[in-house]
Amino acid sequence: MATTETSGSGDVTRSLELLWGSGERPTRGPKPALTLERITEAAVRLADAEGIAAVSMRRLSTELGAGTMSLYRYVPGKAELLDLMLNHVQAPTDDEESFRGGWRAAVEAYGRETLQQYRDHPWLLQVNQTRPVLGPSALGGLEKLLTYIKPMGLRDPELISVLVMVEGYVSGVARTQVQAAQAAKDSQLSDEAFWKAQIPVLERAMESGRYPLIAGLSDDAFGMDFDHFEFGLQRILDGLDVLVAERGRDAGPEVTP
C-alpha cells in the first residue's frame, strides 16, 4: 500500500487553528449548515470505505449534500482536512483498564490499540506522518502513554523511542495484514486457495534436495494459526524488561532520608 498523502503538507498555521478551536466557525456568510466535526467525520468514513485517494472536496460535498465551495469556508483544502482526520482517528480511547498493571501492560496495550487503529482505518498506512501537526488527540494520547511508562526509569528520549519502536513494529504488521486482505479482495482468491495452487511445484522443489532447510521445516512452520504479531510484541517487551532491570540496578538502592 503506497504512501499517497503527507501530514502537515498544507497551511500548518491554519491546521493548528482548526485543530485547537480558533478556526471553528466561518467568519462571514449565512448561518453555517455544517461543522468541522461533521465534515471530518464524513471524510474519515469515506477514507475507511474507499481509501484516502477517494477523499476530495468535491466528493465530500456530494456526501454531505452541500456545495463544494461551502466546504472551503470551513477548511482550506484536502491537506488541512487530512490533519483534522488524523486528529480525529487518533483520539485516545476510554479503555484505561488494559493500560494499568505497570509499564509493560501499558506498552502492550498501546501496541494492540495501534494495530486495531490501522485495521479500522487502513488508509493511515497511505499517509506519511513523519511531520505531524500536533492537535489535542496526539498530545492527549502521548500524555496518557507517558503517564503509564514513566516508571520505566528511562531517559526521556528513550521513552519516546519505546513508542517509536512499537509503532514501527505494529505498522509493519498492519501493512502486511491490510495488504493480504486487499490481495484476497482484488484477486477473489482466498489465501488457502492461493497457496494450494502452488503445492505441486513446491513439492517438486522440496524433493529436489536443493532446499534442505526449508524441506526440513515442520508442517506448521507457515501455519495460519501462529500469531506472529503476538510473538514479536512479546519479544519487544522482553527486551525492554531487560533494559528496565539494568537501569534499576544502575540506579542503586533507594535511600530514604
C-alpha positions in Angstrom: 0.0 0.0 0.0 1.9 3.0 -1.3 2.0 6.3 0.5 -0.1 8.9 -1.2 -0.5 11.7 1.3 1.6 13.6 3.7 0.5 15.2 7.0 1.5 18.8 7.6 1.7 19.5 3.9 -0.8 22.3 3.9 -1.0 25.6 5.7 0.3 24.5 9.1 -0.9 27.6 10.9 -4.4 27.2 9.6 -4.4 23.5 10.5 -3.4 24.4 14.1 -6.2 27.0 14.3 -8.7 24.4 13.2 -7.3 21.7 15.5 -7.3 23.8 18.5 -10.6 25.6 18.0 -9.8 29.1 16.9 -11.0 28.3 13.4 -14.2 26.5 14.2 -16.7 28.9 12.7 -16.7 30.8 9.4 -16.4 34.5 9.9 -18.7 35.6 7.0 -21.7 34.4 5.1 -25.0 32.9 6.1 -25.6 30.8 9.2 -23.4 27.7 8.9 -25.2 24.4 8.0 -22.0 22.3 8.6 -19.5 21.9 11.3 -15.8 20.9 11.2 -16.7 17.8 13.1 -19.3 16.7 10.6 -17.0 17.4 7.7 -14.1 15.5 9.3 -16.3 12.5 10.3 -17.6 12.3 6.7 -14.1 12.4 5.3 -13.0 9.6 7.7 -16.0 7.4 6.7 -15.2 7.9 3.1 -11.5 7.1 3.6 -12.4 4.0 5.6 -14.6 2.7 2.8 -12.6 3.7 -0.3 -9.2 4.8 0.7 -7.6 8.2 1.2 -7.4 8.8 -2.6 -11.2 8.9 -2.7 -11.3 11.9 -0.4 -11.6 15.2 -2.3 -13.5 18.4 -1.5 -15.8 17.7 -4.5 -16.6 14.2 -3.4 -17.0 15.2 0.2 -19.5 17.9 -0.7 -21.6 15.2 -2.5 -21.5 13.0 0.6 -22.6 15.9 2.7 -25.2 17.2 0.3 -23.5 20.6 0.3 -21.9 22.8 -2.3 -18.2 22.3 -2.8 -17.4 26.0 -2.2 -19.2 25.9 1.1 -16.7 23.4 2.4 -13.9 25.9 1.8 -15.5 28.2 4.3 -14.5 25.7 6.9 -11.3 24.1 5.7 -8.8 25.4 3.1 -8.3 22.1 1.3 -7.6 18.4 1.5 -4.1 18.9 3.1 -5.6 20.7 6.1 -8.6 18.3 6.1 -6.1 15.4 6.4 -4.6 16.9 9.6 -8.1 17.0 11.0 -8.8 13.4 10.0 -5.7 12.2 11.7 -6.5 14.0 14.9 -10.0 12.5 14.8 -9.0 8.9 14.5 -6.0 9.2 16.9 -8.2 10.3 19.8 -7.3 8.3 22.9 -9.7 5.5 23.8 -11.6 5.3 27.0 -10.0 2.0 27.8 -7.9 2.7 30.9 -8.1 -0.8 32.4 -5.8 -2.5 29.9 -3.1 0.2 30.5 -3.0 -0.5 34.2 -0.7 -3.1 35.7 2.7 -1.5 35.1 4.6 -0.1 32.2 4.7 -3.5 30.4 0.9 -3.7 30.4 0.7 -0.1 29.1 3.2 -0.7 26.2 1.4 -3.9 25.3 -2.0 -2.2 25.3 -0.5 0.6 23.2 0.6 -2.0 20.6 -2.7 -3.7 20.4 -4.6 -0.4 20.3 -2.4 0.9 17.5 -2.9 -2.3 15.5 -6.7 -2.0 15.9 -6.5 1.6 14.7 -4.8 0.5 11.5 -7.3 -2.2 11.0 -10.2 0.2 11.5 -8.6 2.9 9.2 -6.3 1.1 6.7 -5.8 4.5 4.9 -3.5 5.5 7.7 -0.9 3.3 6.0 -1.1 5.6 3.0 -0.2 8.7 4.9 3.4 9.9 5.6 3.2 11.1 9.2 6.8 11.9 9.8 5.8 15.6 10.2 2.5 15.5 12.1 0.6 18.6 13.0 0.0 18.1 16.7 -3.5 18.5 17.8 -5.4 17.7 21.0 -5.7 14.0 20.2 -2.0 13.5 19.5 -0.9 15.3 22.7 -3.6 13.6 24.8 -2.5 10.2 23.6 1.1 11.0 24.3 0.3 12.3 27.8 -1.7 9.2 28.6 1.1 6.9 27.5 3.8 8.8 29.3 1.7 8.6 32.5 2.0 4.8 32.4 5.5 4.3 31.1 7.4 7.0 33.0 8.1 4.5 35.8 10.3 2.5 33.4 13.1 4.8 34.6 14.4 5.5 31.2 15.7 8.8 29.9 13.1 11.0 28.1 14.5 10.4 24.6 14.4 6.6 25.4 10.8 6.8 26.5 9.9 8.4 23.2 12.0 5.8 21.4 10.0 3.0 23.0 6.8 4.4 21.4 8.5 4.9 18.1 9.8 1.3 18.2 6.4 -0.2 19.0 4.6 1.9 16.4 7.1 1.0 13.8 6.7 -2.7 14.5 2.9 -2.5 14.6 2.6 -0.5 11.4 4.7 -3.2 9.6 2.4 -5.9 10.8 -0.6 -3.9 10.0 0.7 -3.2 6.5 1.1 -7.0 5.9 -2.4 -7.7 7.2 -4.1 -5.0 5.2 -2.2 -5.9 2.0 -3.1 -9.5 2.4 -6.8 -8.7 2.8 -6.6 -6.4 -0.2 -4.9 -9.0 -2.3 -7.6 -11.6 -1.5 -10.3 -9.0 -2.3 -8.7 -7.9 -5.6 -8.0 -11.5 -6.8 -11.2 -13.0 -5.5 -8.9 -15.8 -4.3 -8.6 -16.9 -0.7 -5.2 -17.4 1.0 -5.9 -21.1 1.2 -6.7 -21.4 -2.5 -3.7 -19.2 -3.4 -1.2 -21.5 -1.6 -2.9 -24.7 -2.6 -2.3 -23.8 -6.3 1.4 -23.7 -5.6 1.7 -27.1 -3.8 2.6 -29.3 -6.9 5.5 -27.1 -7.8 6.7 -26.6 -4.3 6.6 -30.3 -3.6 8.8 -31.0 -6.6 11.2 -28.2 -5.4 11.4 -29.7 -1.9 12.1 -33.2 -3.4 15.0 -31.8 -5.5 17.3 -31.6 -2.5 18.2 -28.0 -3.3 16.4 -26.6 -0.3 17.1 -29.0 2.6 16.5 -26.5 5.4 13.1 -25.4 4.0 12.2 -29.0 3.3 13.0 -29.9 6.9 10.7 -27.3 8.4 7.7 -28.6 10.4 4.3 -28.8 8.9 3.1 -25.9 10.9 6.0 -23.6 10.1 3.9 -21.4 7.8 0.7 -22.2 9.6 -2.0 -19.6 9.7 -2.7 -20.3 13.4 0.7 -18.9 14.6 0.2 -15.3 15.9 3.3 -13.5 14.5 2.1 -10.2 15.9 1.9 -11.6 19.4 5.2 -13.3 19.2 7.0 -10.2 18.1 5.3 -7.9 20.6 6.2 -10.1 23.5 9.9 -10.2 22.4 10.0 -6.4 22.3 8.6 -6.3 25.8 11.1 -8.9 26.9 13.9 -6.8 25.6 12.6 -3.7 27.4 12.2 -5.8 30.6 16.0 -6.4 30.5 16.8 -2.8 29.9 14.5 -1.6 32.7 16.0 -4.1 35.1 19.5 -2.9 34.2 18.6 0.7 34.7 17.1 -0.2 38.1 20.3 -1.9 39.2 22.5 1.0 37.9 20.4 3.4 39.9 21.2 1.6 43.1 19.0 1.1 46.2 16.6 3.9 47.0 17.8 5.9 50.0 15.2 7.1 52.5 16.1 10.4 54.0 
